[in-house]
Amino acid sequence: MILIVIPIFGLKFFLSFISNILILLFLIPIFLLLLVFIGLNFYKLKINTCNNCGSISLGLSKTCMNCGVDLENINKNNQLEKKPSESTIEVKAEEIK
């Protein structure tokens, strides 16, 4: 095939054709990785964690499948809106003898 293409179209056409194929072979995996990254971020936004039992749901249901707590309140009670003192656990150390 190379012996047919080079005399008809020329060496410059053949080199540009090969370079375009190599560029596509390099860019297609990068494009697929970009699509996977966007897809994972899309599903990451839809994941809800139950405050009561800790189970994870994809945001398709309104209630937790394990304990039945309303998951719509999770979006209203966002962790960023809480005061740090509400989510901090105080621990007292004791010396063991």
C-alpha positions as MATLAB code, in Angstrom:
seq = 'MILIVIPIFGLKFFLSFISNILILLFLIPIFLLLLVFIGLNFYKLKINTCNNCGSISLGLSKTCMNCGVDLENINKNNQLEKKPSESTIEVKAEEIK';
ca = [
       0.000    0.000    0.000;
       2.913    2.343    0.765;
       4.300    1.711   -2.722;
       0.967    2.803   -4.243;
       0.339    5.882   -2.042;
       3.808    7.482   -2.262;
       4.093    7.683   -6.078;
       0.505    8.920   -6.527;
       0.122   11.441   -3.692;
       3.717   12.074   -2.651;
       5.867   11.634    0.419;
       4.537   14.779    2.115;
       0.966   13.432    2.026;
       2.109   10.090    3.451;
       4.021   11.729    6.337;
       1.111   14.023    7.213;
      -1.287   11.057    7.102;
       0.902    9.031    9.487;
       1.348   12.012   11.838;
      -2.427   12.581   11.950;
      -2.980    8.950   12.897;
      -0.389    9.207   15.675;
      -2.007   12.383   16.998;
      -5.403   10.658   17.084;
      -3.940    7.662   18.902;
      -2.565   10.062   21.523;
      -5.641   12.296   21.888;
      -8.379    9.637   22.012;
      -7.278    8.204   25.402;
      -6.966   11.729   26.832;
     -10.483   12.527   25.602;
     -11.844    9.314   27.144;
     -10.171   10.100   30.469;
     -11.737   13.560   30.391;
     -15.186   12.025   29.815;
     -14.679    9.595   32.721;
     -13.584   12.459   34.980;
     -16.677   14.503   34.101;
     -18.926   11.473   34.625;
     -17.444   10.700   38.042;
     -17.874   14.304   39.160;
     -21.493   14.233   37.972;
     -22.274   11.140   40.067;
     -20.252   12.465   42.988;
     -22.670   15.394   43.270;
     -25.655   13.035   43.446;
     -24.307   10.865   46.279;
     -26.048   11.416   49.612;
     -24.888   10.033   52.954;
     -27.445    9.382   55.659;
     -26.714   11.319   58.848;
     -28.500    8.718   60.961;
     -26.947    5.399   59.841;
     -24.158    6.410   57.429;
     -25.416    4.495   54.391;
     -24.809    5.922   50.924;
     -27.452    6.462   48.219;
     -27.295    7.956   44.736;
     -29.955   10.562   45.412;
     -32.694    8.689   43.563;
     -34.794    8.068   46.677;
     -36.206   10.526   49.175;
     -35.705    8.276   52.195;
     -32.809    6.165   53.447;
     -33.096    2.502   52.477;
     -31.644    1.306   55.806;
     -33.249    3.449   58.476;
     -36.003    5.418   56.678;
     -34.737    8.930   57.524;
     -35.702   11.713   55.120;
     -32.663   12.356   52.866;
     -33.953   15.689   51.547;
     -32.994   17.287   54.853;
     -29.348   16.373   54.186;
     -29.117   19.040   51.498;
     -30.651   21.626   53.834;
     -28.376   20.750   56.741;
     -25.127   21.029   54.867;
     -21.887   20.518   56.792;
     -20.639   23.955   55.688;
     -23.530   25.694   57.415;
     -22.800   24.094   60.804;
     -20.678   25.784   63.404;
     -17.350   24.055   64.075;
     -18.262   23.640   67.741;
     -21.305   21.538   66.766;
     -19.262   19.008   64.856;
     -16.219   18.893   67.157;
     -15.958   15.996   69.583;
     -14.285   16.692   72.893;
     -12.149   13.841   74.252;
     -10.679   13.696   77.729;
      -7.504   11.682   78.166;
      -7.059    9.454   81.178;
      -3.851    7.908   82.384;
      -3.950    4.127   82.661;
      -1.878    2.545   85.457;
];
